[in-house]
Amino acid sequence: MNLRTIHTILPPLAGMLLALLVGACNDNPTTIGDDYIPNNVQFTTYTLHPEEIEVTSDLAAVSNSSSNGNAAVLVGRDDDGTVAHGLLSVTETSPLFKDAARQITKVELQMRPLNYRSTRDSGREISFDVVALDSTFGPNEQWSDLLAARIASAPVIGSFSGNYPDSTVINFELNLAAATDFLRSYYQIRPNSTTPTDTIFIVKTLALRARGDGHRIVSFLGATSTASLDTLRPTLKITFADTSHTVRAGVSNWVAKYPASLPIGASKITLAGGAPVRTLLKLRLDSIPATATIHQTKLELRIDTANSRYGSVGATTRMVGYLGDVATLSQSTYLANTKLRLTGYRIAQDSVNFTDQFRYVGMAPLLTEWLQAIRGTGGSPNYGLVLGLDRGVLSSNTEASSVDRLVFFGNDAADPSLRPTVTITYSTQASR
């Protein structure tokens, strides 16, 4: 093909391409996608009325034990009346302790702070006692009047008063006679009838007891399964006349009690760490057709800043949502379910600051499951959604390592704009 032939072909070809483009642009844009969306589909956005949103908050049956993956131990007394006691179980043993001829000359307790103070001021003064309990604690131990009484009456084997460092290890000497008595008796060796090896039983534990003159609650590293942190666990350093030895805590826990002023109960939306407190949210979906397809569901909550509180780490910016089940409503496991379904985020005001509003998105699949159960096509029964602080699912562990709390306005807020809102966008097939 020569150059003249090419010049002859190009003009008609260009014209054909231009005609195709112009013709395609003449299609009515409103008809694009009509083949995929039926003409009788109707979209609706519905905001639940206050009476269709039911909330109640209460203590969750979830402990702060290292057995549940928590590595923090808190102790102290806050100015608002919140109290926290730490629990330590020394699981390492040594035959040196049972040898009465081996003289113990000094016992020290070493602990590593975790950079958390319950107050946001610059104060760092802390004080607590180390006491010996004539019993052990369970993996699901939580605050009880009985446990608090045992801690209150336990003999003191040491005390700490001083400034709380953010990360520097603290080391303080215990009362020699009391600490020696604990080391001689905190475990027992019993014959095993089925094996030639004797069995060791831990029969005494330690507690970090908040003192009445405290003004803040602080956090220390407890027992952890992380190998790199093994040497930083709470450690008893024992000096003998001729040698030295160390034993570490193998299990830890801590319990907390909030003042009666913390809003908990029906119509209250409260989330708190330590105790912990969670909120059950139940949505009445009678106004949503059972055959509806849910496209978007948005829950928005407004913070009651006067009743909320956070410590030195900063304000909480994320929460979690657990799928409620039938056990959620039983008193023995109330609000204890941990099947994660949703994450709530604090809405940003700008690149630096946050607003006083939280938003849960991505709830559409959850409502779809509830509607499927209503129409008998599978899904999950509507037992509600359990809202809580993060418990290590996200990047923080606020629920198990702080006494921070978030209180939100409920349906009884005087200003309607502060009440919780749930907006649902769904579609249905309209009758022809």
Beta strands, then each sheet from edge to edge (+ up, - down):
strand 1: 41-47
strand 2: 53-59
strand 3: 72-77
strand 4: 83-90
strand 5: 104-111
strand 6: 113-117
strand 7: 125-133
strand 8: 156-163
strand 9: 170-173
strand 10: 187-190
strand 11: 199-202
strand 12: 205-210
strand 13: 217-221
strand 14: 235-240
strand 15: 244-257
strand 16: 269-272
strand 17: 277-283
strand 18: 293-302
strand 19: 318-323
strand 20: 340-348
strand 21: 354-360
strand 22: 385-389
strand 23: 405-408
strand 24: 421-429
sheet 1: 1+ 24- 18+ 21- 20+ 19- 22+ 17- 2+
sheet 2: 6+ 13- 3+ 4- 12+ 7- 8+
sheet 3: 6+ 13- 3+ 4- 15+ 14- 5+ 9-
sheet 4: 10+ 11-
sheet 5: 16+ 23-
end
